[in-house]
Amino acid sequence: MFKPKAIYFEKEIIEYDLGKELMKKYEDVPKIEIENHNNIEEMRKKQNSEFADMKRNLIIGIRKTHKFVENHKTSDYLVPYTSSGCTASCMYCYLVCNYNKCAYLRLFVNREKMLDKIIKTSQKSEKELTFEIGSNSDLILENTITGNLVWTIENFKDTNKGFLTLPTKFDMVDSILPLEHKGKIIIRMSVNPEEIINKVEFGTSRLKGRIEAINKLTEAGYKVGILIAPVIMIDNWKQLYLELIKRLSSELSEKTKKEVFFEIIFMTYSFVHTKINEEAFPNAINLYSKDMMTGRGKGKYWYKKDLREDGEKFLRDQMRKYLPNNKIEYIV
């Protein structure tokens, strides 16, 4: 269970029930009042070597941005929701958008306003919409602190339109298993080979726990997806991902294998990641490869086209062999 080293909070949070609950829950934790959760000067001045230590802090504020962004993968909209950031330290995390701004977990207590906008947008639409509520954080993890995912499911289940979806790297799903969700929640578990989880995805659940959580969620009636993501081309990557796919074929329940869908995403990296990781995790593996990567926008890199094409063919071939009945929604 996450116990913050310190809490940075906007004073307005005590006007909300969740804000009051969190302040009481962590009444013995040192607290620092801030003007704006999005601009904490003390954090910005810290060195990259302090990155992991910053993750021990918890920021609580009011979400001011409620803009929905169109999406064309497994949802119709990416929706700003109840948290941003995470307590884990995945070395490739795209939320690390600039040096000491997005590293830590930020919680937003005005959840009623956020869910109300989702419900109203869904009701106005002529077609069924799916809202991605977990693109900025991990709501399974956040739920262990706030109970927000339980609250969300209970308050969304009776709407007559729409679906909510979220990805996770955590296995703490027991609290949502008994809920009456009415099939309106889609949970997508991110998986990687055990070696990559151990070396790159610091602070996340082990592969065994993730697979067990997938089976539990399927048994509880949730629609479940599996993200093989991000695919990282370290030296023996093909062997590692073959072993992963074989393990999924072996350890997923028969019910899961009848219903689960897949998404496959190759890693995108950046100059910012390189600089932070060099100082924060000096003994970790280097994910940047000049020979294998090429530019993808300012300061960003991804694998060269021929490598991605070869990788896609390899993964599709292995999926057809070991999980032939499961749809791959996309590979990017």
C-alpha positions in Angstrom: 0.0 0.0 0.0 1.4 3.4 -1.0 2.2 5.7 1.9 3.2 9.2 0.7 6.3 10.9 2.1 4.5 14.3 1.8 1.3 15.7 0.4 1.2 18.8 -1.7 -2.4 20.2 -1.8 -4.5 23.0 -3.2 -6.6 24.5 -0.4 -9.8 24.2 -2.4 -9.8 20.4 -2.1 -11.4 20.5 1.3 -14.6 21.8 -0.4 -15.0 18.3 -1.8 -15.9 15.1 0.0 -13.0 13.2 -1.5 -10.6 16.0 -0.6 -11.8 15.8 3.1 -11.4 12.0 3.0 -7.9 12.1 1.7 -6.7 14.7 4.2 -8.2 12.6 7.0 -6.7 9.4 5.7 -3.2 10.9 5.6 -3.6 13.2 8.6 -0.2 12.0 9.9 1.6 12.8 6.7 3.5 16.2 6.3 1.5 18.6 4.1 2.5 21.5 2.0 -0.1 23.9 0.5 0.4 24.9 -3.1 -1.2 27.3 -5.5 -1.3 25.1 -8.6 -0.9 21.3 -8.9 0.5 21.9 -12.4 3.3 24.1 -11.4 5.1 23.1 -8.2 8.3 25.2 -8.2 10.0 23.1 -5.5 9.7 20.0 -7.7 10.9 21.8 -10.9 14.1 22.7 -9.1 15.0 19.1 -8.2 17.7 17.1 -10.0 16.9 14.2 -12.3 18.7 11.9 -9.8 15.8 12.7 -7.4 13.2 11.4 -9.9 12.3 8.2 -8.0 12.2 10.0 -4.6 9.7 12.6 -6.0 7.4 9.7 -6.8 7.0 9.2 -3.0 5.0 12.5 -2.9 1.3 12.8 -3.5 -0.3 15.9 -5.0 -4.0 16.6 -4.5 -5.8 19.3 -6.5 -8.7 20.3 -8.7 -8.7 19.3 -12.3 -9.3 22.4 -14.4 -8.9 20.9 -17.9 -11.8 18.8 -19.1 -11.2 18.7 -22.9 -12.0 15.4 -24.6 -9.5 14.3 -27.3 -10.8 12.2 -30.2 -9.2 8.8 -30.4 -9.4 6.1 -33.1 -8.0 2.9 -31.4 -10.1 1.2 -28.7 -12.0 4.3 -27.6 -13.7 7.4 -29.2 -12.3 9.9 -26.7 -9.4 10.3 -24.4 -10.8 11.8 -21.2 -9.0 13.7 -18.4 -10.1 11.9 -15.3 -9.4 11.5 -11.6 -5.6 11.2 -11.6 -2.4 11.9 -13.6 0.9 10.3 -13.2 1.8 7.2 -11.2 3.8 5.8 -8.3 5.6 3.3 -10.5 8.7 4.2 -12.5 8.5 2.7 -16.0 11.6 3.9 -17.8 9.7 4.7 -21.0 6.6 6.3 -19.5 5.1 8.9 -21.9 3.7 10.8 -19.0 7.2 12.0 -18.2 6.6 14.9 -20.6 9.1 17.3 -19.3 11.6 17.1 -16.5 10.1 17.4 -13.1 6.4 18.2 -13.9 4.7 14.9 -14.5 6.6 12.3 -12.5 4.5 12.1 -9.4 0.9 11.0 -8.8 -1.7 13.8 -8.9 -5.2 13.2 -7.6 -8.2 15.3 -8.6 -11.1 15.5 -6.1 -13.8 17.0 -8.4 -14.8 13.6 -9.7 -18.5 14.3 -9.9 -17.9 17.1 -12.5 -15.7 14.8 -14.6 -18.0 11.8 -14.7 -21.1 14.1 -15.3 -19.5 15.4 -18.5 -18.8 11.9 -19.7 -22.4 10.8 -19.0 -23.9 13.9 -20.7 -21.6 13.5 -23.8 -22.6 9.9 -24.0 -26.4 10.7 -23.8 -26.2 13.3 -26.5 -24.5 11.0 -29.0 -26.4 9.1 -31.6 -24.0 6.2 -31.4 -22.5 4.3 -28.4 -19.3 6.0 -27.3 -16.3 4.5 -25.5 -14.3 6.8 -23.2 -10.7 6.2 -22.3 -10.5 7.3 -18.6 -7.0 5.9 -17.9 -4.7 7.5 -20.5 -3.1 9.8 -17.9 -2.7 7.4 -15.0 -3.3 3.9 -13.7 -6.8 3.7 -12.2 -6.3 0.3 -10.7 -3.4 1.7 -8.7 -5.2 4.9 -8.0 -8.2 3.0 -6.7 -6.2 1.6 -3.8 -5.7 5.2 -2.6 -9.1 6.9 -3.5 -11.6 4.2 -4.2 -12.4 6.2 -7.3 -12.7 3.2 -9.7 -15.3 1.5 -7.5 -17.1 4.9 -7.2 -17.0 5.4 -11.0 -18.3 1.9 -11.8 -21.1 2.2 -9.3 -22.1 5.7 -10.7 -21.8 4.8 -14.3 -23.4 1.3 -14.4 -27.0 2.6 -14.8 -26.4 5.0 -17.7 -28.2 3.8 -20.8 -25.3 4.6 -23.2 -21.6 4.4 -23.3 -18.6 2.4 -22.1 -15.5 3.3 -20.0 -12.1 1.7 -20.7 -8.8 1.9 -18.9 -5.3 0.2 -19.1 -3.4 -1.0 -16.1 -0.1 -2.7 -15.1 -1.4 -3.6 -11.6 -3.1 -6.7 -10.3 -5.1 -5.2 -7.4 -8.5 -5.9 -8.9 -10.3 -7.6 -6.1 -12.3 -4.6 -4.9 -14.1 -4.3 -8.3 -14.8 -8.0 -8.9 -18.1 -8.1 -6.9 -19.5 -4.9 -8.5 -22.5 -4.9 -10.8 -20.9 -3.2 -13.8 -23.5 -4.3 -16.4 -20.7 -4.9 -19.0 -20.0 -1.2 -19.4 -16.4 -1.3 -18.2 -13.5 -2.5 -20.4 -10.2 -3.2 -18.6 -7.0 -3.7 -20.6 -4.1 -5.3 -18.9 -0.6 -4.3 -20.1 1.9 -7.2 -20.2 5.6 -7.6 -21.0 8.1 -10.4 -20.6 9.2 -10.9 -17.0 12.7 -9.8 -17.7 11.5 -6.5 -19.1 9.1 -5.9 -16.2 12.0 -6.5 -13.8 14.5 -4.3 -15.6 12.2 -1.5 -17.0 8.8 -1.4 -15.3 9.9 -0.6 -11.7 7.2 -0.7 -9.1 4.5 -2.5 -11.1 2.9 -5.9 -10.6 4.6 -9.1 -11.6 3.5 -10.9 -14.8 2.0 -13.8 -12.8 -0.2 -11.4 -10.9 -1.3 -9.6 -14.0 -2.3 -12.8 -15.7 -4.2 -13.9 -12.6 -6.0 -10.6 -12.6 -7.0 -11.0 -16.2 -8.6 -14.3 -15.5 -10.4 -12.9 -12.4 -11.8 -9.9 -14.4 -13.1 -12.2 -17.2 -14.7 -14.4 -14.6 -16.4 -11.4 -13.1 -17.9 -10.5 -16.5 -15.7 -7.6 -17.5 -14.7 -7.2 -21.1 -10.9 -7.6 -21.0 -8.1 -6.7 -23.4 -4.4 -7.4 -23.3 -1.8 -4.8 -24.3 1.5 -6.3 -25.3 3.1 -2.9 -24.7 5.5 -1.5 -25.2 7.4 -4.0 -27.2 11.1 -3.2 -26.5 13.7 -4.6 -28.8 16.5 -5.5 -26.4 19.0 -8.1 -27.7 16.9 -11.3 -27.2 13.6 -9.6 -27.7 12.1 -12.2 -30.0 12.7 -15.0 -27.7 11.3 -13.0 -24.7 8.1 -12.1 -26.5 7.7 -15.7 -27.9 7.9 -17.0 -24.3 5.4 -14.3 -23.2 2.9 -15.3 -25.9 3.3 -19.0 -25.0 2.8 -18.2 -21.3 -0.4 -16.3 -22.1 -1.6 -19.3 -24.1 -0.9 -21.6 -21.3 -2.0 -19.5 -18.3 -5.0 -17.6 -19.5 -8.3 -19.4 -18.7 -10.4 -20.9 -21.5 -13.0 -18.3 -20.9 -10.5 -15.5 -21.3 -9.0 -17.0 -24.4 -12.5 -17.1 -25.9 -13.2 -13.4 -25.2 -10.0 -11.3 -24.8 -8.7 -9.0 -27.5 -5.1 -7.7 -28.0 -3.4 -4.4 -28.8 0.4 -4.3 -29.6 2.4 -1.2 -29.3 6.1 -0.7 -30.0 8.1 1.5 -27.7 8.4 5.3 -28.3 11.3 6.9 -26.4 12.6 10.4 -26.0 15.6 12.6 -25.2 13.9 13.5 -21.8 13.7 9.8 -20.9 17.4 9.3 -21.7 18.5 12.2 -19.5 16.3 11.3 -16.6 17.1 7.6 -16.7 20.9 8.2 -16.9 20.8 10.0 -13.6 17.8 8.4 -11.8 18.6 4.8 -12.7 22.3 4.8 -13.6 22.6 1.0 -13.3 19.6 0.2 -15.5 19.7 -0.9 -19.1 19.9 1.8 -21.8 16.7 1.7 -23.9 18.0 4.1 -26.5 19.7 2.7 -29.6 21.1 5.0 -32.2 21.4 2.1 -34.7 17.8 0.9 -34.2 15.9 4.2 -33.7 15.0 7.2 -35.8 13.4 10.5 -35.0 9.7 10.8 -34.5 9.0 14.5 -33.8 11.0 16.8 -31.6 13.2 14.9 -29.2 11.3 11.6 -29.7 12.5 8.3 -31.2 11.0 5.1 -32.4 12.2 1.9 -34.0 13.1 2.2 -37.7 10.5 1.2 -40.2 12.1 -2.1 -41.3 12.5 -3.2 -37.7 8.9 -2.4 -36.9 7.7 -4.3 -40.0 9.8 -7.3 -39.1 8.6 -7.1 -35.5 5.0 -6.9 -36.5 5.3 -9.9 -38.8 7.0 -11.9 -36.1 4.4 -11.1 -33.4 1.5 -11.7 -35.8 3.0 -15.1 -36.7 3.4 -16.1 -33.0 -0.1 -14.9 -32.1 -1.6 -16.9 -35.0 0.2 -20.0 -33.7 -0.5 -19.7 -30.0 -3.6 -17.5 -29.7 -5.3 -18.0 -33.1 -8.8 -17.1 -32.0 -8.0 -13.7 -30.5 -8.4 -10.5 -32.5 -5.5 -8.0 -32.6 -7.1 -4.6 -32.7 -4.0 -2.9 -34.0 -0.2 -3.0 -34.0 1.6 0.4 -34.0 
